[in-house]
């Protein structure tokens, strides 16, 4: 308990205890402010020259039930972050100026109307246990693919035969997918192109290159322990293990029972995540799903969406594109498998 309190205190800005909202509210506001202040000094926000790409990771906490609320809210808040504050009432015809680097003319400028909507694309990646808490179909219209949710099945299945127009029969390693997660099978639609030969996209590497930002919300105790030790035994942790912290953020939102949160290992593991470069949105105190009253609930979806939107404003998408080009030797956008 003392270790967790010390870790939370380390996130707080020195404001003489002036945070509002009581002890819990002060911790949440102060920690978020401290992390946001650090992030916002890295780069002045510029209007994106292409869609902003986000991977939302879901691990096995009951807070995964909030995914259908979180995905559209993130898209909304990120898009709104690049609109003028008075865009709803202003009649100004001013336009944003966007710098497009050119080998021949470094002053090449493109005029972008301020009313042009910002495109935000989201892929949702869920662990096996996370799928127990929400309906993947509810996310189909909000994600950047027709699958709705990507899981271990999409990277490590072996297709054996087609049974009908909607669902394929697939052969699975029993240690990979249990009977309890058989619902995963419906996510694999006819037309999905799995890896089959050298040169095909490897899903976790493709998503790592595609994404400008990875947010894991919720981050359960199990996945926290895995990430702090560098483990990568599922699609989500493989993406995190391959992550490029030099150009793009990785944000985690812990969620667990109070007794798990207070365990001495938790503070050490959170320190490790921060040392790797991950940014942490601390949990809050409330009545938990198990009925207990205490600290450990995932931050509110509005808090997470606002944090992501503010962090996106600091991104240098040109630097991300350049890093992808160096990694792949291609100037084109990262190639993802087909999810049609």
Buried (B, 14 or more C-beta within 10 A) or exposed (E): EEBBEEBBEEBBBEEEEEBEEEEBEBBBBBBBBBBBEEBBEEEEEBBBBEBBBBBBBBBBBBBBBBBBBBBBBBBEBBBBBBBEEEEEEEEEEEEBEBBEEEEEEEEEEEEBEBEEEBBBBBBBBBBBBBBBBBBBEBBBEBBBBEBBBBBBBBBBBEBEEEEEEEBBEBEBEEEBBEEEBEEBBBBBBEEBEBBEEEEEBEBBBBBBBBBBBBBBBBBBBBBBBBBBEEBBEBBBBBBBBBBBEEBBBBBBBBBBBBEBBBBEEBBEBBBBBBEBEBBBBBBBBBEBBEEEEBBBBBBBBEBBBBBBBBBBBBBBBBEBBBBBEEEBEEEEBBEBBEBE
